Structures are given as C-alpha cells and as structure tokens.
Amino acid sequence: MSGSRRATATSCASVLEWDDGRPLSRTVVPVGSYNVQHADGWVLTPSLGHGDLCILDDEGRVLRSEKVARSSHDACVVTAA
C-alpha cells in the first residue's frame, strides 16, 4: 500500500494493527505485553509481568511466543546488512 500510514499498538493482551485509521487485525498476546517494537517486517512485544516475548510478522500473525525471563520490559530488532 503505497503512501499508507500503518500503526501497531498493544493493549495489555492484544496487538492491534491499523492502516490509515482503519483497523486491520487484532492478535492475542501474553498478558502484560505493553511495549511494542516494529521493524523490518517483525513486531516484538515483551510481557512485563510474565517475561514472555511474542514475535509477530507484519501482518499480525504470531510466529513465536516463549518465556525468556521472569520479567521482560523491552525488546528490539537488530538486522545486519
């Protein structure tokens, strides 16, 4: 979608995707997933209270979700050229 504006946000237990203000998808993620990072086709959301890290594709589909620590506040995407 050329020229579209896309947004990704979390709401405690779901990831919400919008395109130009229209809702695209809602995906259930671990409870406490407040922070969200989006880059290079990946969406990461860590669960603060449970330590789960959920990895989604840029369409909002869960690719992987697993416990990585007792608590997880931030996540980032690192890519190499």
Backbone as a ProteinNet text record, in pm:
[ID]
protein_1_A
[PRIMARY]
MSGSRRATATSCASVLEWDDGRPLSRTVVPVGSYNVQHADGWVLTPSLGHGDLCILDDEGRVLRSEKVARSSHDACVVTAA
[TERTIARY]
83.4	0	87.9	109.4	193.9	128.3	205.3	155	67.4	46.7	-39.1	37.5	-36.1	22.3	-24	71.1	39.2	83.8	3.8	37.4	17.6	101.4	91	89.8	-2.1	-11.3	-51.2	-22	-66	-168.4	-248.2	-349.3	-351.7	-246.2	-231.5	-224.7	-320	-319.9	-352.9	-337.6	-360.3	-274.9	-241.3	-170.7	-271.3	-278.8	-374.7	-299.6	-346.4	-285	-385.9	-339.8	-423.6	-351.6	-428.6	-374.6	-462	-403.6	-476.8	-601.8	-591.3	-701.8	-803.3	-791.7	-884.3	-821.5	-896.9	-840.7	-814.7	-698.1	-662.3	-672.9	-619.2	-618.2	-606.7	-640.4	-622.9	-568.9	-457.1	-392.5	-374.9	-413	-396.2	-249.1	-193	-54.6	-54.3	59.6	63.5	19.6	-49.7	-94.6	26.1	11.5	119.9	209.2	171.7	250	212.1	284	250.8	338.7	464.4	559.1	556.8	574.4	576.3	684.4	757.8	860.3	828.6	842.5	812	925.3	987.7	1095.1	1119.2	1149.7	1188.5	1093.8	964.6	866.9	842.3	901.1	884	812.2	730.4	668.4	703	766.4	804	727.3	677	612.8	646.8	722.4	756.1	647.1	633.7	535.8	605.9	573.1	638.4	619.6	499.2	470.7	508.8	517.5	539.1	668.9	736.8	864.5	854.3	736.1	719.5	758.8	813.9	842.1	760.5	680	595.8	648.7	670.7	720.8	612.1	574.5	471.2	529.6	464.9	504.4	430.9	458.2	396.9	249.7	194.3	50.2	-21.3	55.8	-3.4	-15.1	44.1	39.9	153.2	120.8	222	315.3	444.5	545.3	604.5	618.7	676.6	641.7	619.7	595.5	655.4	746.9	807.2	856.3	869.7	918.3	1069.4	1116.2	1258.8	1321.1	1238.2	1288.5	1173.1	1202.6	1094.5	1009.7	1073.8	1005.8	1079	1006.1	1068	1006.1	1087.7	1035.7	1051.2	1165.5	1192.1	1241	1225.9	1279	1316.6	1409.8	1446.9	1475.8	1473.2	1505	1642	1734.6	1867.4	1883.1	1918	1937.6	2078.5	2129	2262	2248.5	2331.4	2327.2	2393.9
-117.7	0	124.1	177	293.9	414.9	484.1	604.9	582.8	458.8	434.3	459.6	487.4	507	392.2	315.1	196.4	215.2	166.9	177.4	42.9	14.7	-106.3	-63.9	-118.6	-83.9	-207.1	-205.5	-314.4	-262.8	-355	-323.3	-435.6	-446.2	-543.7	-688.1	-734.4	-874.2	-889.3	-782.9	-794.6	-693.4	-728	-637.2	-591.6	-461.6	-403.9	-340.1	-361.3	-303	-212	-93.6	-0.5	41.2	74.4	131.2	250.6	368.4	492.5	506.3	466	481.4	368.9	275.1	161.5	40.9	-27	-145.5	-256.9	-321.7	-432.9	-567	-573	-701.4	-682.4	-789.1	-796	-934.8	-941.8	-1068.8	-1080.5	-1193.3	-1217	-1247.4	-1177.9	-1197	-1215.9	-1255	-1275.7	-1151.3	-1173.1	-1063.8	-983.4	-852.4	-765	-718.2	-746.4	-703.5	-560.6	-465.4	-324.3	-256.9	-292.3	-228.1	-301.4	-229.3	-293.2	-228.2	-310.3	-263	-320.8	-238.5	-282.8	-239.3	-335.7	-303.9	-421.9	-392.8	-493.6	-613.3	-589	-696.5	-776.8	-735.5	-804.1	-712.3	-771.1	-699.3	-777.5	-711.3	-774.8	-709.3	-789.5	-734.7	-821.5	-765.5	-839.3	-824.5	-925.4	-923.1	-884.2	-767.2	-714.7	-806.2	-851.9	-930.3	-1076.4	-1132.8	-1277	-1314.9	-1219.7	-1248.3	-1318.1	-1317.8	-1378.2	-1278.5	-1328.3	-1246.6	-1303.9	-1219.8	-1262.1	-1196.3	-1277.5	-1228.8	-1251.6	-1143.4	-1149.2	-1102.3	-1142	-1085.7	-953.5	-884.2	-752.1	-758	-878.1	-894.7	-926.1	-935.4	-960.6	-1106.9	-1196.7	-1340.1	-1374.2	-1450.5	-1490.9	-1593.2	-1562	-1653.9	-1738.2	-1674.7	-1745.1	-1669.4	-1743.2	-1684.1	-1777	-1723.5	-1807.7	-1724.5	-1791	-1726.3	-1708.4	-1583.9	-1555.4	-1506.6	-1466.6	-1415.5	-1409.9	-1375.5	-1357.2	-1236.6	-1134.2	-1012.3	-958.2	-904.2	-852.5	-717.6	-612.7	-477.4	-429.9	-454	-403.5	-514.7	-489.9	-578.5	-490.6	-537.3	-459.4	-553.8	-499	-573.4	-526.8	-621.3	-589.3	-662.7	-589.6	-650.9	-622.4	-710.1	-692.2	-678	-594.5	-571.7	-684.5
0	0	0	-113	-125.5	-60.3	22.1	85.4	206.9	246.9	362.5	491.3	596.1	728.6	815.6	867.1	944.5	1088.4	1182.5	1324.5	1391.5	1490.8	1571.2	1717.2	1795.9	1937.8	2017.2	2147	2233.8	2332.9	2380	2480	2582.1	2660.3	2768.9	2720.6	2641.6	2598.5	2450.4	2373.6	2230.2	2155.3	2032.1	1942.5	1838.7	1818.9	1725.6	1610.1	1488.1	1368.5	1299.8	1258.1	1182.7	1056.1	954.7	832.1	796	795	767	853.1	979.7	1073.8	1072.8	979.7	973.5	1042.7	1129.7	1195.8	1094.8	1107.4	1019.7	1090.8	1213.7	1283.4	1433.5	1505.1	1649.7	1679.5	1749.7	1781.1	1931.5	1988.4	2131.7	2159.8	2260.1	2303.4	2455	2514.8	2659.6	2738.1	2847.8	2934.8	2981.1	2984.5	3028.1	2915.3	2792.1	2675.8	2640.2	2698.2	2678.3	2574.6	2569.5	2479.5	2345.4	2236.6	2105.1	2019.4	1947.3	1854.4	1717.1	1613.2	1477.5	1385.8	1317.6	1223.2	1130.3	1006.7	907.4	900.5	911.3	898.3	1024.7	1135.1	1263	1360.9	1446.8	1558	1683.6	1780.5	1906.7	2019.8	2112	2230.3	2351.2	2446.7	2567.9	2673.3	2756.6	2865.1	2994.6	3045	3164.6	3285.1	3309.2	3428.5	3421.8	3300.6	3288.6	3219.4	3155.7	3091.5	2957.5	2898.3	2766.2	2657.9	2549.1	2432	2317.4	2256.1	2145.3	2017.8	1914.8	1786.7	1682.5	1614.7	1512	1379.4	1269.2	1140.8	1122.1	1013.3	996.8	956.9	945.8	924.9	1056.2	1167.2	1297.5	1335.2	1257.1	1289.4	1386	1490.8	1588.8	1525.3	1524.6	1473.5	1585.4	1703	1817.8	1945.1	2051.6	2182.1	2286.3	2367	2470.3	2587.4	2700.5	2821.8	2809.1	2826.3	2813	2944	3040.9	3168.9	3268.4	3393.6	3492.1	3456.8	3402.1	3361.2	3239.2	3145.3	3023.3	2990.3	2989.8	2969	2825.6	2763.6	2629.3	2537.6	2408.9	2305.7	2187.7	2105.7	1987.8	1872	1752.2	1631.4	1584.2	1565.3	1514.4	1382.1	1278.3	1147.3	1098	1015.8	958	807	751.1	605.8	531.6
[MASK]
+++++++++++++++++++++++++++++++++++++++++++++++++++++++++++++++++++++++++++++++++

